[in-house]
Structure formats: C-alpha cells, structure tokens
Amino acid sequence: MAQTSGVRLLNNSRFYILNGSILLSVAVFSWLRIQISSDQLFFIRAEQVFGLLCVGYWYLALTISPIGYVVGKQRTKRLEFSRRAIGVSAFYFALLHAAIALWGQLGGFTQLQYLPSLFQWSLLGGLVAFVILLIMAATSFDKVVKIMTFRKWKWLHRLVYIGGILAVFHIWSVGTHISYGGIRVAALVALIILAGLELYRVTKLLNDKYLHLDRTESLTVYVVLWAIVSTLILLFPTVIQNYHSQHMEHGDASSHRKEAQ
C-alpha cells in the first residue's frame, strides 16, 4: 500500500510543482544573498523577485482554464490538473514577498503608519489579495472540495478574479519597475491577452446557454467586448498613478528648475 502511494506521488505533477517552487525559492534566496552584500538592497531585490514569481504563477493559473476553451479541454487536461498546485505556489511566493517586505524592508507593523497614504491603500489592496490567495490555497485539497461540493468550491474560487484586480492595483501603484515604459507595455499586453482569453470563455458559455447566436454574431460580440475591456485596461495608467514615476517626474521637474536658475 505504501509503495503504491509512493508511485502515485511520484507520478503526480502537483508534487513536482510544489517541491519545485520550494527549491526555486531557496535558489533565488541563496543567489541574491551571494550577489548582494547590503542587507537592505538584498531585502528589496528578494521582495521584488518573489512578488514577480507570485504574479507569474498566478497569471499562469488564471490562463489555463480559458485556454482550454480555445484549444480544447482534452489538450489542457494535464494543465487543468496541475492548476491547483500552481495556485498554491502563487500563494507561497506571495507569503515570501509579504514577509520580506514587512519585516525585512519596513521593520514590522509599527512602521506602516509612517508610509504615504498611497502606500497604505496599496498595501491594503495587497493584503486582501493575499487573504484571497490564502483561501484559494487552503481549499485546494481534494478532501476539501468533496466536503464543500464542487459547485460551492467553484463559486468560492471565483474570488481569485477580485484578488487579481486588487493585486494589479497593488503592483501598479507602488511597484518600482512598473514605472518603466517597457515593463508597463508588457504588463498591459499581458492583461489584454488574459482579458481576451477570459472573454472568449464567457461569451462561449453565455452563447451556448442563453444567446444561441451563430458563429459570426458570437464572434462579433466577443470582439466588441474585448475592444471595450482592452480600452479600459489601456486607460488604467491614467487612473492609477505609480508612486515612483510621480516622484521621478517631480525630481526631473526640480532639476530642470535648478538648471534654469
């Protein structure tokens, strides 16, 4: 019996994803510690890298299901099975990101009161997103799904989209590298692609269940909705300003005034 369980474990992709995430975190932590002698800079870089890994795993987990609707569920069957482990890995990296940022960079909860208001709101959004990831990770086990029933579990896990929006707000408002043009473009493109995949799934489900449009009409509805959502995404930087880019602009303006004087 134990031997059979061991074989099942070694043939389980979730086992390799979760253990791979732990090994990756150790490798990243060790490499940064070797490369960076300054403790403060080390904490900053570690927090940034683990935050990026969290976003990467989270993005992958979100895209798996809608990609199945585009290419066919049978082709993404293995990815669908692995998705829970990918989501748990996203939570794991979010935990490392938050712990390093709070105790490594800031020095504990007592320092939060001294942060600018934009940072405080951003951290609140990040905290809610983190709690949602925690709920997703805690309910990712097969036994929990059976207890909750798959229907209720699926509805609960739709909170991940709210968490994703809050995570985008958190990153966009105080993320250091998001202030650079190239990274902003890449982030916007990634969001537009994700929106396109999700809208394809939503319009297909709505059409099959309620609308019953022909292929051309359904495709037209999808393209129009994607264009609207893409426009809203492109307008996002004008609504949510990045803290670091604002200060860089102020710094440039100050230097220009000094030069003029």
N, C-alpha and C positions, 0 to 999 in steps of 0.2 A: 504493500500500500504506500509506504513512504517512498519507495523507488518510483512508483507511478506518479506520485505528486511531484517528485523532483523532475521527472521527464516533462510533465505538463508545464512546470515553472520555466524550464529552460527553452521550451517552445513557445513561450508567451511573450509577445512583443512588448507588452506593458512592463514586464520585468526589466527588459533591456533599456527601455526609455527612461524609467525611473532611476535605475542604477547609473545609466549614462549621464543623467542630469546631475547626480551627486558627484560623480567623477569629474564632470566638466566644471562644476563649481570649485572643487578642490584645485583643479589645474589652473583655473583663472586666478583664484586667490593666491596660489603659490607663485605663479608667473608675475603677477603685479607686485607682490611683496619683494621678489628678487629684483625687479626692474626699477622700483621706486623706493628711494630711501626715506623721503619725507612722509611721516605718518599722515598728515593732513591731506596731501596730494594722493596718497595711497587710498585713503577712505573715499575721496571724491571719485577716483577712477573706478574703484570696486563698486561703488554705488551706481555709477553710470553703466558699467558693463552688465551688472546683474539686472538693472532696470531694462536695458536693451534686450537681454535674453528673455526676460519675462514677457515683454511685448512681442518678441518673435514667436515664442511658443504659444502665446495667447492668440496671435494672428493666425497661426497655422491651425490651431484648434477650431477657430471660427470658420475657416475657409473649407475645411474638409467636407462638411455636410452639404453646403451649396454646390461644391464642385461635383459631388455625387449626382446631383440633379442635372448637371451639364453633360457629363461624360458617361453617366450610368452608374447606378448604385453597386452593381456587381464589381465594377472596376475599382471602386474605392472601399470595398468591403473590409480589407485589412486595415486601411487607414481609419475607417469608422470604429473598428475595434480598439485601435490604439489611441483614439482621441481623448479618452478619459485620462490616460497616463500623461498625455501631452498637456492637458489642462492642469493636472496635479503638479507637473513640472513648472508650469507658469506660476502657480501659487508659491512653489518652493523658491523660485528666483525672486518673486515679489517680496517674500518674507526676508530674504537676504538683503534685498535692496532697501527695504524699510528699516531693518535693524541697523544696518551700517549708516544710513542717513541720519537716523535718530540718535544713536549712541556714539557712532564714530565721528560724524561731522558736527552735529549740533551739541552733543554732550548731555542729552536727556530731555525729558518732557518739560522741565522748567525753563528751557531756552526757547520754547515755542512762542512764548508771549512777546519776545523781542523781535520776532520776524515781521517783515512788512505785511500789510493786510492781504495783498495778492498771494503771498506765500502761504498764509494761513488758510485762505479759501482753497488754494490748490491742494494743500495737504489734507484738508477735509474731504475734498473730492477723491484724492488718492486713498484715504482711509476707507471710505465707503466702497470704493472699487476693490480694495484689499479684503474687506469683510465679505463681499460677494464672491471673490475668488476662494476664500476660506470655506464658505458654504458649498460652493461647487466641488471643492476638493473633498470635504467631509462626506458628501453624498455621492461620491463617485464609485463606491464599492457595490458589487453585485448584490450583497445581502441587504444593503440599504435600499437599493432600487426595488427589490422584492417586497420589503416592508412597506415602502411608500406607495407602491404600484407604479408602473412605468409612466402612466398618464400624468400623475401628480409630479413625479420626478421630472418629466419633460417640461411641464409648466414652470416648475421652480428654476430649472436651468436656463430658462429664457431671461432670467435676471442678468445673465452674462452680458447681454447687449447694453443694459443700463450701466453695468460696470465698465464696459468698453468705452462708452461715451464719457464717463467720468475720468477714466484713465487718459483719454485723449486730451481732455481739459487740463488734467494734472501735468501731462507732459508738455503740452503746448504753452502753458502759462509760465512755467518755471524751468523747463528743460534747457540746459545750457546749449547743446548742439543744435536744437531746433531753431535757434536764432540765425543759423547759416542758411543761405539761399538754396544750395544744392540739397541739403537734408530736408528742408521744407518741401521742396518739389517732390522728392522721393516719398515723403510721408503722405502728401496729398494724393499722389498717384496710387499708393498702396490703399488708401481709404476709398478712393473711387473704384478700384478693382473689387475690393471687398463689398462695397455697396452694389456694384453690378451683379456679383455672384448671388448676394442675398436677395436682391430684387428679382432676379431670374427665378429663384426658388419660390418666392412669394407669389409672383404673378402666375407661375405654372400651377401652384396649388389652388389659388383663387379661381383660375380659369377652369381647371378640372372639376372643381366642386360647385362653383356658383355661376361664372360668366358664360362658359361654353362658347367662346369665340373661336373663329377659325385661326389658322396659323398666322396669317398676315395681320389680322386685327390684334391678336395676342402679342405679336412681336412689336407692333406699333405702340401698344400700351406700355410694354416693357421699356422701349427706347425712350419714350416721353418721360416716364418716371425716373429712369436712370439719368436723363439730362437734367431734370429738376433737382434731384438729390446731388448730382455732381456739382451743379451751380452753387448749391448751399454749402457744400464742402469747400469749394474754392473761396467762398466768402468768409469762411471760418476765421482765417488770419486777421481779417478786418474787425471781427467782433471780439476775439480773444487776443489781446496783445501779449507778447512774450516779455517777461521782466528783464531779461538780459539784453534783448535787442533794443528795448526802450532806453536802458542805461547806456548802451553803446552809442545810440543816436544822440543822447544828451551829452555824452563825452565828446563826440565829434563836433557837436554844435559849440560846446565850450572852447574846444581847441581852435575852431575857426574864428571865434570872437577874440581870443587872445592874439591870434596871428594878425587880425585886422587892427587891433590896438597897437 
